Amino acid sequence: LVRRQGKGTFVATHTHEHPSRVRFLRIRRDDGIDEYPASRMIDVRRGKASADTARLLGMKSGDAVLMLRRILTFAGVPSVLDDIVLPAALFRGLTRARYDAYRGPLYGFFETEFGVRMLKARERVKAVAADEASAEALDVEVGEPLLAVERISCTYGNRPVELRRGLCVTAHCHYFNELG
């Protein structure tokens, strides 16, 4: 909820300006500068849900999914490699060109273009070593420690609609979570 003095209380969306636009973004710069990262979509393709993905998204194995890969950068430095899986039925017409034409955060894009609002998320975090593909994408050495963040985002009725696996370089960034 967002409260506005003299206007009332409203449901927060991902299309509003700061702070709700970064409501689920937990990666911050170490230097304390509050910067929303730049996003560069690498790939958008169709596929079929694996058994694991289907279980996490409440789908059937083999159901159509969209797979997005993007890089988030802080101050021009590659910081997060995101692999995102979405149920294709909810995001008909999502293409790289359509995403590239949108100016705003990814969740704002999902909300305004497809009517899918991300209301809550749960994450699992652990340390991993960069493999060849992630090292190349993030411009780090193979074996460099990365923070792996797996997120399941849900819409109304606690329905899971996004599986996101992010690999984060922590040389100049950190995971930040405020409790309470």
N, C-alpha and C positions, 0 to 999 in steps of 0.2 A: 504494500500500500504506500501511496505517496500522499503526504499532507501538504496542502497549499494554503497559506494564511489567507483568510477571507474568502476562499473559494470552496474548500471542502477536502474530502479524502477520495482518492481515485485509485484504481488498480494500476500498478506500475506496468509499463510495457518496455520492450527492448528498443523502442524507437525514440524514447525520450532521451534527452541529453543526460550527461553525467549526473548522479551516480548510477542510475538504473541501467544504463547501457553497459556497464561493466559488472553487473550484479553477479555473474557467474565466473568472471575472469579472475583467477587467483594468482596469476603470475605478475610480479611487479619488478621494476628495476631496482637494483641494489643501491643506486645513488639517491633514491628517494624522489626522483622526478616522476610525477604522476602523468604518465604517457599512455594513451591508448595505442596498442601496436598497429602497425600497418599490416594489411592482409593481402597475400598474393595467392590466388588460386592456381594450383599446378594442374589439377585434373578433376574432371567430373565424368564418371562413367556408370553404366548400368551393370548390375550383376545379380547374383542369387545369394540369398542369406545362407550362410553356413549354419550348422546345427548350433554352435555357440552363439552366434549373432541372433539367430531366431529365438533362442531361449531368452537372451537378454532383452530383446525388443518385443517379446510376446507375439512372435510370428511363427509361421511354419517354415521348416527347413526348405530351402529352394524358392521361397517367395521373392519377388522382385525387390531389389534395393538399389539405392543410389549411393555411390562411393565417392566422396570428395577428399581431395588431398590439398592442403594449403600450408603456407609458411607464414608465421607471424614474425614481424621484425620490430625491434625497439631500436630507435636511432639508426636505422638501416642495417642493424646486425641481426642475422637469422637467429631466432630465439626459441621458436616452437614449431615442430612439425606435427600437424594435426591430420589424422585419418578419421573421417567421419562417415558413418553409415546411417542412412535414413530409409524408412519404408517408402518405396517408390510410389505407392498409391496415394500418399499424402502430399507428395511434392511433384505432381505431374507438370511437365514443362520446365523443370529446373535444368538449366544448361550453364555451362561456363560463361557463355556470352551474356545470358540473362543476369548471372551473378555479377559479372564485370560491369554491367550497366548500372547496377544498384550502388548508391553511395550511402553507406552506413554499415553498422555491425551485422554480422551473420544472423544473429537471432532476430534483429529487426527485419532483415530480408525474409526470413521464414514467416514472420508475423504478417508483414504487409503484403507479401506476394502470394502466400499460400494459406494464410489464416491459421497457422500453427504457432501457438504461444507456448514458450517454454516457461513453466511455472516453478519447477524445482528440479534439483539435480542431486545425485549422490556420486561421490568420487572415491576411487581407490588410488593410492599413491605409493610408488616404490622406486628404488634406484635400479637402473639397468646400465649396461654398457652399449655404446653406439656401435651398431653394425655398419657394414659398408654403405648401404643405401641411406640410412639416417645420417651418418657422418658426412656423406657427400652433400645431402640436402641442407644440413645445418652448418657446413663448413667447419667441421671439427675432425679430430683424429679418430680412427677406428679404436674402440675401446674406451673412449672418453666417457666419464660418468654422465648420465642423463637422468632426469627425473621423469618417470613414466606416470602419466595421469590418465586413468580410465574413468570416463564420465558417462552415466546414463541420465539423460534429461527427459523429464516427463511433462506432459500437458495435462489438461483437465482430466479428472477421474484417475489421477496417478498413472496415466497411460504412457509407457515409455515410447519415445519417438525419435531418439537420437542415441547412438553409441559413438562416443568420441574417444580416441586413443591419441594422446598428445605426448610427444617426447620433447622435453625442455632442457635447454642448455642452462646450467646454473652458475656459469662463470661470472655473469653480470646480472643475473636475475634470481629471484627466489619465489617460493610458493608462500602465499600470504592468506591466512584465514582468520577472521575476527569472530570470536564466539561471544554469545551473550547479548 
